[in-house]
Amino acid sequence: MFSLSIDQVQSGMKLAKPVFNLTGTLLLDKANVLDDRTISALRNAGAKRIWVTDEGSKFLKEQGPQKFFQNIVTDLEAVRERVILGRPIDVKSVNEISEELVEQIIVNELPFAEMVRMKASENSILEHMVDVAILSIIIGKALELEKLDMRYLCFGALVHDIGQLLVPKEILNKTTPLTNSELKLIRKHPQFGYDMLKNVDGVNRHALKITLQHHERLDGSGYPNGTKAKDIAHFSRIVAIADIYTAIIREKGYRKRMQIHEAGELLWAQAGIGLDRGLTSAFLSSVVAFPLRSTVKLNNGQVGRVIAQNGDFPVRPVIFVDGEMVDLAENPTIFITEVIAYETD
Ligand SMILES: [Fe+2]
């Protein structure tokens, strides 16, 4: 399933979710196969972005973020092969991937964010690093970072867990509780990664810090060094948030994936304690939260539209539903379970 702008939609694509107009009226139900006439009718009715399935879609196979994502994972395979052989990473190749990924996300953020959000599981460390890189760039974009800084941030995110390649898979994928020595070994992966990269020509200092510090927490409760706030770099703080988020919204072993609102609330509970408050807020507003005018489904089954954000509580906006305004910050038992449609412009 994939979210596309109405201008990218092509005849033959199948709707994955119903399309509503701004007042919540159903325009076209899911499972309908689109043709030129229905696409133009949706456009005329004000639809800007719709969800389509990826079955039989040449566009998505050839040009969509999923294909792009897979190409990056394939490119990173070559990087991994070198690491496993004990050779230095190919900096040029990771630089090229970073440059391309940043360019793509600058122009096409939403499909990438949705792709990361919708995935139920990650198949490898490489996939995880690409997911984290995508989300980190989206935060970078929200923070209006310079393009070069976004590339540095992306490079670091793309290699942040590279030290895990030195931890046996049986330990990383264990579904029973870890022994103390296994836990100790896993907690060394940031140091392993840092040691692997520190003498490689062309690896920038941001990538080194991100690799070493992505499990450090502002209150000193992280690892491997228990580094505290003032010594944890800005980019390391960004990757830490993206890393936690992708971990908790995926199924892993015996652990079920968290729903988006639960993940958002868990991150927010750590804001200002282990995680940078301003960056967590930027992350929740740009990745997790629900943009203004998006159509959302609530846990009570009602469908409404986001009409205002709550600065102090980014995953609990104000919703217009059934002719009433409902402030989710004041109604803790009501929460958003699903985004039905985005209205981005
Ligand atoms: Fe890690």
Boltz pocket constraint, residues with backbone or C-beta under 6 A from the ligand:
constraints:
  - pocket:
      binder: B
      contacts: [[A, 160], [A, 161], [A, 189], [A, 190], [A, 214], [A, 215]]
      max_distance: 6.0
